[in-house]
Amino acid sequence: MAACDKPAVVTTEPADDMAVTTTPAESGVPAAAAVVDTADYLARAAAGDRFEIDSSKAILEKTGNADVKAFANMMVADHQKSSDELKAAARKAGLEVPPASLDPDQQGQIDAIRKTSGADADRVYLNAQRTAHAMALSLHTDYAANGTVPDLKATAGRIATVVQHHSDRLSTISVK
């Protein structure tokens, strides 16, 4: 089944990258939304879930804000579930989700949460969540529309719905 990924890899040749990058920018969607390569999608989705879980656990150790705490608990539960669903869909397609690894920016955001306290930590966390959810929504929505593996496309669509719910919830949380 790894051969299923080969056409997607071919579409990421330099000439195609330029075309793909231009189209999302013209539509106002971040260029990151143009990913259709299955291996890249799986790696980025796994890293996104890992970031959501780790950053939420970090704020749970610090926050006294009931709304932030409820949101962070929801993030841990929902992103563990989406990780499990992604792994199951990948296995069904004969693929494997790579071990999740945080990029330096993600690790830096978690470190910033740990180094701050009170409302400042809540603000750092919520801002990181807003950014991460915008990126995740673009990633999952794009793969659901343009991916090459049917089971993963369906899973990406379900995950995108959950991520949209998280984004909507984020817009209702304020820190004084």
C-alpha angles and dihedrals in degrees: 000000000000085000087072088072096055097081090050091051090051090054090061095065112130096262091052093044089060092051093046093048092050096051098056092044090054091051094048093248117126114260088242087074091071095076114126099152105114097214091050091046092052093048094047094044091050092049091048092052091046090052093048091050097043096044091047092051088050093054092044088064091056115026127098092179110110094208093050090046093050091048093048092050089050089051093053093049098040097044092048087053093048090049090053092047092049092050091049093050091047092050090049088055092048093253134119129224108230118236108278115252126181120231118231092262092053092048089048091054092051090048089051091053090051093048096051131064143204119359091349091061090047091052093048090050095047093047090050090049093051091052094043093049093049089053093044092049091053092046096050096039091051094048091047089055102035109019124121103221113074097208091049092046090055092046091048089054092052092047091049089057091053092046090052089053089052091050090050091050091049090058090061097053119092131180121209 
